[in-house]
Structure formats: C-alpha cells, structure tokens
Amino acid sequence: MEDIAAAMASQARRDEQLVARFQAGDARAFDELAAIHLGHLFALSVELLGNRDDAEEVTQEVLIKLYHCISRSRPPARLRAWLYRVCVNQCHDWRRSQRRRPVMLEMTEGADRALDPDPANWAAGAALREALRSALWELPRQQRTAFLLCHFAGLSVNDIAAALGCAPGTVRVHLSRATARLRDALSAEVNVDESV
C-alpha cells in the first residue's frame, strides 16, 4: 500500500514539474504530460463509452481542456483526479449528445488466443469478459464509474470522490453496491453456464 502511495506522490510531483516547465515556455512539457495520461484517459473513455472512435474524441477534448487549464491558470492541486473527473464528465456529455446506447467492444480473437491458446479456455474467458461488460453496463452510472475508476484506473477512494464530486463515504457505498451487483450478475451467469 505504501508503494502505491509513493508512486502516486511521485507521479503528482512529476505532473507539477511538467506543468511548471510548460508555464515557463517549454511546449514539449505539455506533450510529455499528455503522453503520461493519454493511455489511461483513453482506456477509461473506451470503458465508459464502449466505442474506440468516441473515446478518441473524448480523450482529445480532455487534453484540450487540460491545455487551456494549465496555460491560463494554476492547475488543480490533484491534477490526476481532476483529469479523471473531466474525462468522466466528457464521457457522460458525449453519451447524452449522441443519444445512443454504446456498442459493446469485443476483444479480438487474436488477442484472446495470445493470452491463452487453448480454445476451451479462450471461449470461457471470452464469455466471462462479455458477461462482465454486460453486467457493468447494467449498473447505475455512478456505481459503474466508481467501480471503473477504482478497479480499472487504480484511483483511491479520495481521488474517486474528487473525480465524481462526492464524499468518500458515498464512493464506498457505490463501490460496495457495484461489487455486490456484479457478483450477483456473474454468479448467475456462471450458474447458468455450468447447468448447460
């Protein structure tokens, strides 16, 4: 746990240094800052939107907001949490503006087979991943977002609270309920598959 806290503190210091360099006129510092966070923001956007093209658009919007934020004013104290909050809000705004249900992404067959070449294991793993994706989309938005930020992005409860604009206790409730619902949904899926 201390290693994670130390790594997060180190990343926060690195972010502060890059912002300071950018504000001092080093344009490459923004590129470095964007490169550090781009993959995580894109991956979170894909999970929230279910579509890679839409996720690219949202990620670009988040980076534009970051650029404007740090070029015009002081950056937020917890830049990483702020970025995730902006990303989550952009994803929700994007879905509202598109007025459509996201398409579920499927991992390519080649990627699945590279992880495990046994066809039986590959099929079981693919079915479980699809069941998890479906169960995630059935969760209420706040629960799904909290779960993804915790288990996918690796944010702490306090950072999730900052990203969602709620109290840490509320985040704990969202995580607890999301975990219980996912456990129920996946256990029902496994029981159905085992009885067949």
PyRosetta script that sets phi, psi and omega in degrees:
from pyrosetta import init, pose_from_sequence

init()
pose = pose_from_sequence("MEDIAAAMASQARRDEQLVARFQAGDARAFDELAAIHLGHLFALSVELLGNRDDAEEVTQEVLIKLYHCISRSRPPARLRAWLYRVCVNQCHDWRRSQRRRPVMLEMTEGADRALDPDPANWAAGAALREALRSALWELPRQQRTAFLLCHFAGLSVNDIAAALGCAPGTVRVHLSRATARLRDALSAEVNVDESV")
pose.set_psi(1, -39.3)
pose.set_omega(1, 179.3)
pose.set_phi(2, -65.8)
pose.set_psi(2, -34.1)
pose.set_omega(2, 178.3)
pose.set_phi(3, -63.5)
pose.set_psi(3, -40.3)
pose.set_omega(3, 179.4)
pose.set_phi(4, -65.6)
pose.set_psi(4, -44.0)
pose.set_omega(4, 179.4)
pose.set_phi(5, -63.3)
pose.set_psi(5, -40.5)
pose.set_omega(5, 179.2)
pose.set_phi(6, -65.7)
pose.set_psi(6, -40.6)
pose.set_omega(6, 178.9)
pose.set_phi(7, -65.2)
pose.set_psi(7, -40.6)
pose.set_omega(7, 179.1)
pose.set_phi(8, -67.1)
pose.set_psi(8, -38.8)
pose.set_omega(8, 177.7)
pose.set_phi(9, -65.5)
pose.set_psi(9, -40.3)
pose.set_omega(9, 178.5)
pose.set_phi(10, -63.6)
pose.set_psi(10, -42.6)
pose.set_omega(10, 178.2)
pose.set_phi(11, -63.9)
pose.set_psi(11, -39.8)
pose.set_omega(11, 178.7)
pose.set_phi(12, -62.7)
pose.set_psi(12, -41.4)
pose.set_omega(12, 177.3)
pose.set_phi(13, -64.5)
pose.set_psi(13, -40.5)
pose.set_omega(13, 178.6)
pose.set_phi(14, -62.8)
pose.set_psi(14, -43.0)
pose.set_omega(14, 177.4)
pose.set_phi(15, -59.7)
pose.set_psi(15, -45.6)
pose.set_omega(15, 179.8)
pose.set_phi(16, -60.4)
pose.set_psi(16, -41.6)
pose.set_omega(16, 179.5)
pose.set_phi(17, -64.1)
pose.set_psi(17, -43.9)
pose.set_omega(17, -179.6)
pose.set_phi(18, -66.0)
pose.set_psi(18, -40.2)
pose.set_omega(18, 177.4)
pose.set_phi(19, -62.8)
pose.set_psi(19, -43.9)
pose.set_omega(19, 179.4)
pose.set_phi(20, -61.8)
pose.set_psi(20, -42.9)
pose.set_omega(20, 177.9)
pose.set_phi(21, -62.9)
pose.set_psi(21, -42.4)
pose.set_omega(21, 179.6)
pose.set_phi(22, -63.2)
pose.set_psi(22, -44.7)
pose.set_omega(22, -179.3)
pose.set_phi(23, -68.5)
pose.set_psi(23, -20.4)
pose.set_omega(23, 176.0)
pose.set_phi(24, -85.7)
pose.set_psi(24, -1.3)
pose.set_omega(24, 175.3)
pose.set_phi(25, 112.3)
pose.set_psi(25, 1.4)
pose.set_omega(25, 180.0)
pose.set_phi(26, -88.7)
pose.set_psi(26, 98.4)
pose.set_omega(26, -176.6)
pose.set_phi(27, -65.3)
pose.set_psi(27, -28.2)
pose.set_omega(27, 179.4)
pose.set_phi(28, -65.8)
pose.set_psi(28, -24.2)
pose.set_omega(28, -179.8)
pose.set_phi(29, -62.9)
pose.set_psi(29, -36.3)
pose.set_omega(29, 177.3)
pose.set_phi(30, -66.1)
pose.set_psi(30, -40.0)
pose.set_omega(30, 177.8)
pose.set_phi(31, -59.5)
pose.set_psi(31, -41.6)
pose.set_omega(31, 178.1)
pose.set_phi(32, -64.8)
pose.set_psi(32, -43.9)
pose.set_omega(32, 179.6)
pose.set_phi(33, -62.0)
pose.set_psi(33, -44.6)
pose.set_omega(33, 178.7)
pose.set_phi(34, -63.4)
pose.set_psi(34, -41.1)
pose.set_omega(34, -179.5)
pose.set_phi(35, -63.1)
pose.set_psi(35, -36.0)
pose.set_omega(35, 179.4)
pose.set_phi(36, -63.4)
pose.set_psi(36, -41.7)
pose.set_omega(36, -171.8)
pose.set_phi(37, -99.9)
pose.set_psi(37, -15.8)
pose.set_omega(37, -174.0)
pose.set_phi(38, -55.5)
pose.set_psi(38, -50.3)
pose.set_omega(38, -176.7)
pose.set_phi(39, -61.1)
pose.set_psi(39, -42.8)
pose.set_omega(39, -179.8)
pose.set_phi(40, -67.8)
pose.set_psi(40, -41.5)
pose.set_omega(40, 179.2)
pose.set_phi(41, -65.7)
pose.set_psi(41, -42.3)
pose.set_omega(41, 179.2)
pose.set_phi(42, -64.0)
pose.set_psi(42, -45.7)
pose.set_omega(42, -179.1)
pose.set_phi(43, -62.0)
pose.set_psi(43, -42.3)
pose.set_omega(43, 178.0)
pose.set_phi(44, -64.1)
pose.set_psi(44, -41.1)
pose.set_omega(44, 179.0)
pose.set_phi(45, -62.5)
pose.set_psi(45, -41.0)
pose.set_omega(45, 177.8)
pose.set_phi(46, -61.1)
pose.set_psi(46, -44.4)
pose.set_omega(46, -179.3)
pose.set_phi(47, -65.5)
pose.set_psi(47, -36.6)
pose.set_omega(47, -178.5)
pose.set_phi(48, -79.8)
pose.set_psi(48, -29.8)
pose.set_omega(48, -176.3)
pose.set_phi(49, -102.7)
pose.set_psi(49, -27.4)
pose.set_omega(49, -179.4)
pose.set_phi(50, 75.5)
pose.set_psi(50, 14.1)
pose.set_omega(50, -177.0)
pose.set_phi(51, -146.1)
pose.set_psi(51, 123.5)
pose.set_omega(51, -175.6)
pose.set_phi(52, -66.1)
pose.set_psi(52, -39.4)
pose.set_omega(52, -179.4)
pose.set_phi(53, -64.2)
pose.set_psi(53, -45.1)
pose.set_omega(53, 177.8)
pose.set_phi(54, -63.9)
pose.set_psi(54, -39.5)
pose.set_omega(54, 179.9)
pose.set_phi(55, -62.8)
pose.set_psi(55, -37.2)
pose.set_omega(55, 176.6)
pose.set_phi(56, -62.0)
pose.set_psi(56, -45.1)
pose.set_omega(56, 179.5)
pose.set_phi(57, -60.6)
pose.set_psi(57, -47.0)
pose.set_omega(57, -178.8)
pose.set_phi(58, -63.9)
pose.set_psi(58, -43.6)
pose.set_omega(58, -180.0)
pose.set_phi(59, -60.4)
pose.set_psi(59, -41.5)
pose.set_omega(59, 177.5)
pose.set_phi(60, -62.7)
pose.set_psi(60, -40.9)
pose.set_omega(60, 177.6)
pose.set_phi(61, -62.3)
pose.set_psi(61, -39.9)
pose.set_omega(61, 179.0)
pose.set_phi(62, -64.0)
pose.set_psi(62, -42.9)
pose.set_omega(62, -180.0)
pose.set_phi(63, -66.9)
pose.set_psi(63, -34.7)
pose.set_omega(63, 175.6)
pose.set_phi(64, -64.1)
pose.set_psi(64, -43.6)
pose.set_omega(64, 177.5)
pose.set_phi(65, -62.3)
pose.set_psi(65, -39.8)
pose.set_omega(65, 177.0)
pose.set_phi(66, -61.2)
pose.set_psi(66, -46.0)
pose.set_omega(66, 179.9)
pose.set_phi(67, -57.8)
pose.set_psi(67, -49.0)
pose.set_omega(67, 179.9)
pose.set_phi(68, -64.3)
pose.set_psi(68, -39.0)
pose.set_omega(68, -178.7)
pose.set_phi(69, -62.4)
pose.set_psi(69, -49.1)
pose.set_omega(69, -174.9)
pose.set_phi(70, -82.9)
pose.set_psi(70, -15.7)
pose.set_omega(70, 177.8)
pose.set_phi(71, -86.7)
pose.set_psi(71, -20.8)
pose.set_omega(71, -177.0)
pose.set_phi(72, -105.3)
pose.set_psi(72, -22.9)
pose.set_omega(72, -175.1)
pose.set_phi(73, -153.4)
pose.set_psi(73, -177.4)
pose.set_omega(73, 175.3)
pose.set_phi(74, -70.9)
pose.set_psi(74, 140.4)
pose.set_omega(74, 179.0)
pose.set_phi(75, -72.0)
pose.set_psi(75, 160.1)
pose.set_omega(75, 176.3)
pose.set_phi(76, -60.6)
pose.set_psi(76, 152.8)
pose.set_omega(76, -178.2)
pose.set_phi(77, -61.8)
pose.set_psi(77, -38.4)
pose.set_omega(77, 179.5)
pose.set_phi(78, -112.2)
pose.set_psi(78, 80.8)
pose.set_omega(78, -173.0)
pose.set_phi(79, -58.7)
pose.set_psi(79, -43.3)
pose.set_omega(79, -177.9)
pose.set_phi(80, -61.3)
pose.set_psi(80, -46.8)
pose.set_omega(80, 179.0)
pose.set_phi(81, -63.7)
pose.set_psi(81, -38.8)
pose.set_omega(81, 178.6)
pose.set_phi(82, -62.4)
pose.set_psi(82, -44.0)
pose.set_omega(82, 179.7)
pose.set_phi(83, -60.5)
pose.set_psi(83, -44.0)
pose.set_omega(83, 179.1)
pose.set_phi(84, -65.2)
pose.set_psi(84, -37.5)
pose.set_omega(84, 178.5)
pose.set_phi(85, -64.1)
pose.set_psi(85, -45.3)
pose.set_omega(85, 178.2)
pose.set_phi(86, -61.6)
pose.set_psi(86, -41.6)
pose.set_omega(86, -179.7)
pose.set_phi(87, -62.6)
pose.set_psi(87, -48.0)
pose.set_omega(87, 179.0)
pose.set_phi(88, -59.6)
pose.set_psi(88, -46.5)
pose.set_omega(88, 179.9)
pose.set_phi(89, -63.6)
pose.set_psi(89, -41.5)
pose.set_omega(89, 178.6)
pose.set_phi(90, -62.7)
pose.set_psi(90, -40.1)
pose.set_omega(90, 179.0)
pose.set_phi(91, -63.8)
pose.set_psi(91, -44.1)
pose.set_omega(91, 179.0)
pose.set_phi(92, -64.9)
pose.set_psi(92, -41.5)
pose.set_omega(92, 177.6)
pose.set_phi(93, -63.2)
pose.set_psi(93, -40.9)
pose.set_omega(93, -179.1)
pose.set_phi(94, -62.6)
pose.set_psi(94, -45.8)
pose.set_omega(94, -179.6)
pose.set_phi(95, -63.6)
pose.set_psi(95, -40.4)
pose.set_omega(95, 178.2)
pose.set_phi(96, -63.1)
pose.set_psi(96, -43.1)
pose.set_omega(96, -177.1)
pose.set_phi(97, -71.4)
pose.set_psi(97, -29.5)
pose.set_omega(97, 179.8)
pose.set_phi(98, -81.8)
pose.set_psi(98, -22.9)
pose.set_omega(98, 179.1)
pose.set_phi(99, 49.2)
pose.set_psi(99, 48.5)
pose.set_omega(99, 177.2)
pose.set_phi(100, -147.1)
pose.set_psi(100, 155.2)
pose.set_omega(100, 177.4)
pose.set_phi(101, -79.4)
pose.set_psi(101, 134.8)
pose.set_omega(101, -178.7)
pose.set_phi(102, -66.4)
pose.set_psi(102, 150.1)
pose.set_omega(102, 176.5)
pose.set_phi(103, -84.3)
pose.set_psi(103, 133.1)
pose.set_omega(103, 179.5)
pose.set_phi(104, -71.9)
pose.set_psi(104, 130.4)
pose.set_omega(104, 176.9)
pose.set_phi(105, -83.7)
pose.set_psi(105, 143.1)
pose.set_omega(105, 174.9)
pose.set_phi(106, -117.8)
pose.set_psi(106, 140.0)
pose.set_omega(106, 176.0)
pose.set_phi(107, -67.0)
pose.set_psi(107, 142.0)
pose.set_omega(107, -179.0)
pose.set_phi(108, -67.1)
pose.set_psi(108, 152.2)
pose.set_omega(108, -179.3)
pose.set_phi(109, -59.5)
pose.set_psi(109, -40.7)
pose.set_omega(109, -179.6)
pose.set_phi(110, -61.3)
pose.set_psi(110, -40.2)
pose.set_omega(110, 179.6)
pose.set_phi(111, -67.5)
pose.set_psi(111, -41.2)
pose.set_omega(111, 177.9)
pose.set_phi(112, -63.1)
pose.set_psi(112, -43.9)
pose.set_omega(112, -178.0)
pose.set_phi(113, -68.7)
pose.set_psi(113, -30.0)
pose.set_omega(113, 176.9)
pose.set_phi(114, -66.6)
pose.set_psi(114, -33.0)
pose.set_omega(114, 178.3)
pose.set_phi(115, -72.1)
pose.set_psi(115, -37.5)
pose.set_omega(115, -178.7)
pose.set_phi(116, -154.4)
pose.set_psi(116, 110.0)
pose.set_omega(116, -175.3)
pose.set_phi(117, -73.3)
pose.set_psi(117, -12.9)
pose.set_omega(117, 179.9)
pose.set_phi(118, -71.9)
pose.set_psi(118, 118.0)
pose.set_omega(118, -177.2)
pose.set_phi(119, -56.9)
pose.set_psi(119, -37.3)
pose.set_omega(119, -179.6)
pose.set_phi(120, -64.9)
pose.set_psi(120, -44.7)
pose.set_omega(120, 178.5)
pose.set_phi(121, -67.0)
pose.set_psi(121, -38.5)
pose.set_omega(121, -179.8)
pose.set_phi(122, -62.3)
pose.set_psi(122, -45.2)
pose.set_omega(122, -179.1)
pose.set_phi(123, -64.9)
pose.set_psi(123, -42.6)
pose.set_omega(123, 179.1)
pose.set_phi(124, -64.4)
pose.set_psi(124, -41.8)
pose.set_omega(124, 179.4)
pose.set_phi(125, -65.2)
pose.set_psi(125, -40.8)
pose.set_omega(125, 179.3)
pose.set_phi(126, -65.1)
pose.set_psi(126, -40.7)
pose.set_omega(126, 179.2)
pose.set_phi(127, -65.8)
pose.set_psi(127, -40.3)
pose.set_omega(127, 179.6)
pose.set_phi(128, -66.7)
pose.set_psi(128, -42.6)
pose.set_omega(128, 178.0)
pose.set_phi(129, -61.7)
pose.set_psi(129, -41.6)
pose.set_omega(129, 179.5)
pose.set_phi(130, -66.9)
pose.set_psi(130, -39.1)
pose.set_omega(130, 177.8)
pose.set_phi(131, -63.6)
pose.set_psi(131, -40.4)
pose.set_omega(131, 178.4)
pose.set_phi(132, -64.9)
pose.set_psi(132, -45.1)
pose.set_omega(132, 178.5)
pose.set_phi(133, -60.0)
pose.set_psi(133, -45.1)
pose.set_omega(133, 179.7)
pose.set_phi(134, -62.5)
pose.set_psi(134, -43.6)
pose.set_omega(134, 180.0)
pose.set_phi(135, -64.6)
pose.set_psi(135, -38.5)
pose.set_omega(135, 178.0)
pose.set_phi(136, -61.1)
pose.set_psi(136, -41.1)
pose.set_omega(136, -178.0)
pose.set_phi(137, -71.5)
pose.set_psi(137, -17.7)
pose.set_omega(137, 177.9)
pose.set_phi(138, -83.2)
pose.set_psi(138, -15.9)
pose.set_omega(138, 179.1)
pose.set_phi(139, -69.5)
pose.set_psi(139, 149.6)
pose.set_omega(139, 170.3)
pose.set_phi(140, -58.4)
pose.set_psi(140, 149.8)
pose.set_omega(140, -173.0)
pose.set_phi(141, -51.5)
pose.set_psi(141, -48.7)
pose.set_omega(141, -177.1)
pose.set_phi(142, -64.3)
pose.set_psi(142, -39.6)
pose.set_omega(142, 178.8)
pose.set_phi(143, -66.2)
pose.set_psi(143, -44.8)
pose.set_omega(143, 179.2)
pose.set_phi(144, -61.0)
pose.set_psi(144, -45.3)
pose.set_omega(144, -178.3)
pose.set_phi(145, -65.3)
pose.set_psi(145, -45.2)
pose.set_omega(145, 178.4)
pose.set_phi(146, -60.9)
pose.set_psi(146, -43.1)
pose.set_omega(146, 180.0)
pose.set_phi(147, -61.8)
pose.set_psi(147, -46.5)
pose.set_omega(147, -179.6)
pose.set_phi(148, -65.2)
pose.set_psi(148, -41.2)
pose.set_omega(148, 179.4)
pose.set_phi(149, -65.3)
pose.set_psi(149, -34.5)
pose.set_omega(149, 180.0)
pose.set_phi(150, -76.8)
pose.set_psi(150, -55.3)
pose.set_omega(150, -170.6)
pose.set_phi(151, -90.7)
pose.set_psi(151, -19.5)
pose.set_omega(151, -179.2)
pose.set_phi(152, -102.6)
pose.set_psi(152, -46.6)
pose.set_omega(152, -178.9)
pose.set_phi(153, -90.8)
pose.set_psi(153, -14.7)
pose.set_omega(153, 176.9)
pose.set_phi(154, 74.9)
pose.set_psi(154, 24.2)
pose.set_omega(154, 179.9)
pose.set_phi(155, -78.4)
pose.set_psi(155, 151.1)
pose.set_omega(155, 175.1)
pose.set_phi(156, -76.0)
pose.set_psi(156, 166.5)
pose.set_omega(156, 178.6)
pose.set_phi(157, -58.8)
pose.set_psi(157, -41.8)
pose.set_omega(157, 179.7)
pose.set_phi(158, -65.1)
pose.set_psi(158, -39.4)
pose.set_omega(158, 178.5)
pose.set_phi(159, -69.6)
pose.set_psi(159, -36.4)
pose.set_omega(159, 176.0)
pose.set_phi(160, -64.3)
pose.set_psi(160, -42.1)
pose.set_omega(160, 177.9)
pose.set_phi(161, -58.9)
pose.set_psi(161, -43.1)
pose.set_omega(161, 177.9)
pose.set_phi(162, -65.2)
pose.set_psi(162, -39.1)
pose.set_omega(162, -178.8)
pose.set_phi(163, -68.8)
pose.set_psi(163, -35.6)
pose.set_omega(163, -178.2)
pose.set_phi(164, -93.2)
pose.set_psi(164, -10.7)
pose.set_omega(164, -179.3)
pose.set_phi(165, 70.4)
pose.set_psi(165, 41.0)
pose.set_omega(165, 179.1)
pose.set_phi(166, -139.1)
pose.set_psi(166, 178.3)
pose.set_omega(166, -178.9)
pose.set_phi(167, -79.2)
pose.set_psi(167, 151.4)
pose.set_omega(167, 177.2)
pose.set_phi(168, -56.5)
pose.set_psi(168, -35.9)
pose.set_omega(168, 177.7)
pose.set_phi(169, -61.8)
pose.set_psi(169, -37.4)
pose.set_omega(169, 177.7)
pose.set_phi(170, -65.4)
pose.set_psi(170, -39.9)
pose.set_omega(170, 177.8)
pose.set_phi(171, -61.4)
pose.set_psi(171, -44.0)
pose.set_omega(171, 179.5)
pose.set_phi(172, -60.3)
pose.set_psi(172, -39.1)
pose.set_omega(172, 177.9)
pose.set_phi(173, -65.2)
pose.set_psi(173, -46.0)
pose.set_omega(173, 178.3)
pose.set_phi(174, -58.3)
pose.set_psi(174, -44.9)
pose.set_omega(174, -179.0)
pose.set_phi(175, -64.8)
pose.set_psi(175, -42.3)
pose.set_omega(175, -179.8)
pose.set_phi(176, -63.6)
pose.set_psi(176, -46.2)
pose.set_omega(176, -179.3)
pose.set_phi(177, -67.7)
pose.set_psi(177, -40.8)
pose.set_omega(177, 178.9)
pose.set_phi(178, -62.5)
pose.set_psi(178, -44.4)
pose.set_omega(178, 179.8)
pose.set_phi(179, -62.2)
pose.set_psi(179, -43.7)
pose.set_omega(179, 179.7)
pose.set_phi(180, -63.4)
pose.set_psi(180, -44.3)
pose.set_omega(180, -179.6)
pose.set_phi(181, -65.7)
pose.set_psi(181, -41.5)
pose.set_omega(181, 178.9)
pose.set_phi(182, -65.6)
pose.set_psi(182, -41.4)
pose.set_omega(182, 178.7)
pose.set_phi(183, -60.1)
pose.set_psi(183, -45.7)
pose.set_omega(183, 179.3)
pose.set_phi(184, -62.9)
pose.set_psi(184, -45.8)
pose.set_omega(184, -178.0)
pose.set_phi(185, -64.4)
pose.set_psi(185, -42.7)
pose.set_omega(185, -177.8)
pose.set_phi(186, -74.7)
pose.set_psi(186, -33.8)
pose.set_omega(186, 177.7)
pose.set_phi(187, -68.8)
pose.set_psi(187, -35.8)
pose.set_omega(187, 175.9)
pose.set_phi(188, -64.9)
pose.set_psi(188, -40.0)
pose.set_omega(188, 179.1)
pose.set_phi(189, -64.6)
pose.set_psi(189, -44.5)
pose.set_omega(189, 179.9)
pose.set_phi(190, -66.1)
pose.set_psi(190, -41.7)
pose.set_omega(190, 178.9)
pose.set_phi(191, -63.7)
pose.set_psi(191, -39.9)
pose.set_omega(191, 177.7)
pose.set_phi(192, -63.9)
pose.set_psi(192, -45.4)
pose.set_omega(192, -178.9)
pose.set_phi(193, -63.6)
pose.set_psi(193, -38.7)
pose.set_omega(193, -177.0)
pose.set_phi(194, -71.3)
pose.set_psi(194, -27.8)
pose.set_omega(194, -178.4)
pose.set_phi(195, -80.4)
pose.set_psi(195, -15.8)
pose.set_omega(195, -178.7)
pose.set_phi(196, -79.0)
pose.dump_pdb("model.pdb")
